[in-house]
């Protein structure tokens, strides 16, 4: 498997390829686990997004609804052509 630029390989998508948006990636300390010593935080990357290529020009991803908390995650399926921002990378098995 290897990462390829989306703009150079968008015509070669296959079902199961992984799409990555990383334009807003940054690192943030967030609570990671609770153990006998209390809450443990970890510095992790956030602000990136993944999607999975489906059939007929669709992809699926998980997001959280904005608005009143709690922000429950939900699975959505959308057409690639309807995206406002194209993915940056594709993880392709070649």
C-alpha positions as CSV (number, residue, x, y, z in Angstrom):
1,X,0.0,0.0,0.0
2,X,1.2,3.5,-0.7
3,X,-0.1,7.1,-0.5
4,X,-0.7,8.9,-3.8
5,X,-1.8,12.5,-4.5
6,X,-5.5,12.6,-5.1
7,X,-5.4,15.2,-7.8
8,X,-3.0,13.0,-9.8
9,X,-4.8,9.7,-9.2
10,X,-8.5,10.5,-8.8
11,X,-9.4,8.8,-12.1
12,X,-8.0,5.5,-10.8
13,X,-10.1,5.0,-7.6
14,X,-11.1,1.5,-6.6
15,X,-13.6,0.3,-4.0
16,X,-11.9,0.2,-0.6
17,X,-9.3,2.9,-1.4
18,X,-8.9,5.3,1.6
19,X,-9.2,9.1,1.1
20,X,-7.4,11.5,3.4
21,X,-7.9,15.2,3.9
22,X,-5.1,16.7,6.0
23,X,-5.2,20.5,5.3
24,X,-6.3,21.3,8.9
25,X,-4.1,18.8,10.7
26,X,-2.6,19.9,14.0
27,X,-1.6,18.4,17.3
28,X,-3.6,18.8,20.5
29,X,-3.4,17.3,24.0
30,X,-6.7,15.5,24.7
31,X,-7.9,13.1,27.4
32,X,-6.9,9.6,26.3
33,X,-7.6,7.2,29.1
34,X,-8.6,7.0,32.7
35,X,-6.5,4.8,35.0
36,X,-5.8,4.4,38.7
37,X,-3.8,7.7,38.6
38,X,-6.6,9.7,37.0
39,X,-7.1,11.1,33.5
40,X,-4.1,10.6,31.1
41,X,-3.8,13.0,28.2
42,X,-2.0,12.3,25.0
43,X,-0.7,14.7,22.2
44,X,-2.4,13.4,19.1
45,X,-3.0,14.8,15.6
46,X,-6.5,16.1,14.9
47,X,-8.0,18.0,12.0
48,X,-7.6,15.3,9.4
49,X,-10.4,13.3,7.9
50,X,-10.7,9.8,6.3
51,X,-13.2,8.3,3.9
52,X,-13.6,5.0,2.1
53,X,-14.3,4.8,-1.7
54,X,-17.5,3.0,-2.4
55,X,-19.1,2.1,-5.7
56,X,-20.5,4.4,-8.4
57,X,-18.6,7.5,-7.5
58,X,-19.6,7.4,-3.8
59,X,-17.5,7.4,-0.6
60,X,-18.5,6.9,3.0
61,X,-17.1,8.6,6.1
62,X,-17.9,9.2,9.8
63,X,-18.5,12.7,11.1
64,X,-20.1,14.3,14.1
65,X,-23.2,16.5,14.0
66,X,-22.6,20.1,14.9
67,X,-25.0,22.0,17.1
68,X,-26.1,21.0,20.6
69,X,-23.7,18.5,22.3
70,X,-23.2,15.7,22.6
71,X,-22.0,15.4,19.1
72,X,-22.8,11.8,18.2
73,X,-20.9,10.2,15.4
74,X,-22.8,9.1,12.3
75,X,-22.0,7.3,9.1
76,X,-22.7,9.1,5.8
77,X,-22.4,8.3,2.2
78,X,-21.8,11.0,-0.4
79,X,-20.9,11.5,-4.0
80,X,-17.3,12.5,-4.6
81,X,-18.4,15.0,-7.3
82,X,-20.4,16.9,-4.6
83,X,-17.4,17.6,-2.4
84,X,-16.5,21.2,-1.8
85,X,-12.9,20.2,-0.9
86,X,-11.1,17.4,-2.6
87,X,-9.1,14.9,-0.6
88,X,-5.3,15.4,-0.4
89,X,-4.2,11.8,-0.6
90,X,-5.4,8.3,-1.6
91,X,-4.1,5.1,0.1
92,X,-4.0,2.6,-2.7
93,X,-3.0,-1.1,-2.6
94,X,-0.9,-1.6,-5.7
